[in-house]
Amino acid sequence: MPLGVVGLGLACGLLSWIAAAVVVLFGCFLMLQTALLRLRFEAEALVVTRS
């Protein structure tokens, strides 16, 4: 999904470079969070841990 957001941002670059930059930065933020956080489902809750 993060790569799709980055690709969408690059495609938006044809319309507005400011909007493209915002979307690409958001996609990079999502990729960083994907690398840093781990999700685990337990019986009562969703547990988020840092790797």
Backbone as JSON Lines, residues from 0, in Angstrom:
{"i":0,"aa":"M","n":[0.8,-1.19,0.0],"ca":[0.0,0.0,0.0],"c":[0.85,1.27,0.0]}
{"i":1,"aa":"P","n":[1.91,1.34,0.8],"ca":[2.7,2.57,0.77],"c":[3.29,2.87,-0.61]}
{"i":2,"aa":"L","n":[3.7,1.83,-1.32],"ca":[4.24,2.07,-2.66],"c":[3.16,2.56,-3.62]}
{"i":3,"aa":"G","n":[1.93,2.1,-3.41],"ca":[0.82,2.61,-4.21],"c":[0.56,4.08,-3.96]}
{"i":4,"aa":"V","n":[0.69,4.5,-2.72],"ca":[0.5,5.92,-2.38],"c":[1.61,6.75,-3.02]}
{"i":5,"aa":"V","n":[2.83,6.25,-2.98],"ca":[3.94,6.97,-3.62],"c":[3.7,7.05,-5.13]}
{"i":6,"aa":"G","n":[3.26,5.95,-5.74],"ca":[2.96,5.96,-7.17],"c":[1.85,6.93,-7.52]}
{"i":7,"aa":"L","n":[0.84,6.99,-6.67],"ca":[-0.25,7.95,-6.89],"c":[0.27,9.37,-6.8]}
{"i":8,"aa":"G","n":[1.16,9.61,-5.85],"ca":[1.75,10.94,-5.71],"c":[2.55,11.33,-6.93]}
{"i":9,"aa":"L","n":[3.31,10.38,-7.46],"ca":[4.09,10.68,-8.66],"c":[3.18,10.95,-9.85]}
{"i":10,"aa":"A","n":[2.06,10.23,-9.93],"ca":[1.1,10.47,-11.01],"c":[0.45,11.85,-10.86]}
{"i":11,"aa":"C","n":[0.24,12.28,-9.62],"ca":[-0.34,13.61,-9.37],"c":[0.65,14.72,-9.72]}
{"i":12,"aa":"G","n":[1.91,14.36,-9.88],"ca":[2.92,15.34,-10.23],"c":[2.62,16.04,-11.54]}
{"i":13,"aa":"L","n":[1.86,15.4,-12.39],"ca":[1.49,16.03,-13.65],"c":[0.49,17.16,-13.44]}
{"i":14,"aa":"L","n":[-0.29,17.1,-12.36],"ca":[-1.28,18.13,-12.09],"c":[-0.74,19.24,-11.21]}
{"i":15,"aa":"S","n":[-0.14,18.88,-10.11],"ca":[0.36,19.86,-9.16],"c":[1.55,19.26,-8.41]}
{"i":16,"aa":"W","n":[2.68,19.92,-8.49],"ca":[3.87,19.37,-7.83],"c":[3.76,19.47,-6.31]}
{"i":17,"aa":"I","n":[3.01,20.42,-5.79],"ca":[2.84,20.54,-4.33],"c":[2.0,19.37,-3.81]}
{"i":18,"aa":"A","n":[0.9,19.08,-4.49],"ca":[0.07,17.94,-4.08],"c":[0.85,16.64,-4.21]}
{"i":19,"aa":"A","n":[1.63,16.52,-5.26],"ca":[2.44,15.31,-5.44],"c":[3.45,15.15,-4.32]}
{"i":20,"aa":"A","n":[4.08,16.24,-3.91],"ca":[5.07,16.18,-2.83],"c":[4.42,15.75,-1.52]}
{"i":21,"aa":"V","n":[3.23,16.26,-1.24],"ca":[2.53,15.9,-0.01],"c":[2.18,14.42,-0.01]}
{"i":22,"aa":"V","n":[1.66,13.92,-1.11],"ca":[1.26,12.51,-1.19],"c":[2.49,11.6,-1.13]}
{"i":23,"aa":"V","n":[3.57,11.97,-1.8],"ca":[4.79,11.16,-1.76],"c":[5.38,11.14,-0.35]}
{"i":24,"aa":"L","n":[5.39,12.27,0.34],"ca":[5.89,12.31,1.71],"c":[5.03,11.44,2.63]}
{"i":25,"aa":"F","n":[3.72,11.46,2.43],"ca":[2.84,10.6,3.22],"c":[3.13,9.13,2.94]}
{"i":26,"aa":"G","n":[3.36,8.77,1.69],"ca":[3.71,7.4,1.35],"c":[5.02,6.97,1.98]}
{"i":27,"aa":"C","n":[5.99,7.87,2.02],"ca":[7.27,7.56,2.68],"c":[7.07,7.37,4.18]}
{"i":28,"aa":"F","n":[6.21,8.19,4.78],"ca":[5.89,8.03,6.2],"c":[5.26,6.66,6.46]}
{"i":29,"aa":"L","n":[4.35,6.23,5.6],"ca":[3.73,4.92,5.76],"c":[4.75,3.79,5.63]}
{"i":30,"aa":"M","n":[5.7,3.93,4.7],"ca":[6.73,2.9,4.57],"c":[7.6,2.83,5.82]}
{"i":31,"aa":"L","n":[7.91,3.98,6.4],"ca":[8.7,4.0,7.63],"c":[7.95,3.32,8.77]}
{"i":32,"aa":"Q","n":[6.66,3.61,8.9],"ca":[5.85,3.0,9.95],"c":[5.73,1.49,9.74]}
{"i":33,"aa":"T","n":[5.64,1.07,8.49],"ca":[5.57,-0.36,8.2],"c":[6.83,-1.08,8.66]}
{"i":34,"aa":"A","n":[7.97,-0.42,8.51],"ca":[9.23,-1.03,8.91],"c":[9.42,-1.01,10.42]}
{"i":35,"aa":"L","n":[8.87,-0.02,11.11],"ca":[9.14,0.14,12.54],"c":[8.14,-0.54,13.46]}
{"i":36,"aa":"L","n":[6.89,-0.69,13.03],"ca":[5.84,-1.2,13.92],"c":[5.42,-2.62,13.54]}
{"i":37,"aa":"R","n":[5.09,-3.4,14.54],"ca":[4.55,-4.75,14.35],"c":[3.21,-4.84,15.06]}
{"i":38,"aa":"L","n":[2.23,-5.45,14.4],"ca":[0.9,-5.63,14.99],"c":[0.7,-7.09,15.36]}
{"i":39,"aa":"R","n":[0.08,-7.31,16.51],"ca":[-0.22,-8.67,16.97],"c":[-1.62,-8.68,17.56]}
{"i":40,"aa":"F","n":[-2.45,-9.59,17.09],"ca":[-3.8,-9.72,17.62],"c":[-3.8,-10.69,18.78]}
{"i":41,"aa":"E","n":[-4.37,-10.26,19.9],"ca":[-4.54,-11.14,21.06],"c":[-6.03,-11.27,21.33]}
{"i":42,"aa":"A","n":[-6.38,-12.06,22.31],"ca":[-7.79,-12.35,22.59],"c":[-8.59,-11.09,22.9]}
{"i":43,"aa":"E","n":[-8.0,-10.14,23.57],"ca":[-8.74,-8.96,24.02],"c":[-8.37,-7.67,23.31]}
{"i":44,"aa":"A","n":[-7.22,-7.63,22.65],"ca":[-6.78,-6.35,22.1],"c":[-5.82,-6.54,20.93]}
{"i":45,"aa":"L","n":[-5.61,-5.46,20.23],"ca":[-4.58,-5.38,19.21],"c":[-3.35,-4.77,19.87]}
{"i":46,"aa":"V","n":[-2.23,-5.47,19.8],"ca":[-1.0,-5.03,20.45],"c":[-0.05,-4.49,19.38]}
{"i":47,"aa":"V","n":[0.43,-3.27,19.58],"ca":[1.38,-2.64,18.67],"c":[2.73,-2.6,19.37]}
{"i":48,"aa":"T","n":[3.75,-3.17,18.72],"ca":[5.1,-3.17,19.29],"c":[6.07,-2.56,18.29]}
{"i":49,"aa":"R","n":[7.15,-2.03,18.82],"ca":[8.22,-1.5,17.97],"c":[9.24,-2.6,17.74]}
{"i":50,"aa":"S","n":[9.73,-2.68,16.52],"ca":[10.7,-3.73,16.21],"c":[12.12,-3.26,16.37]}
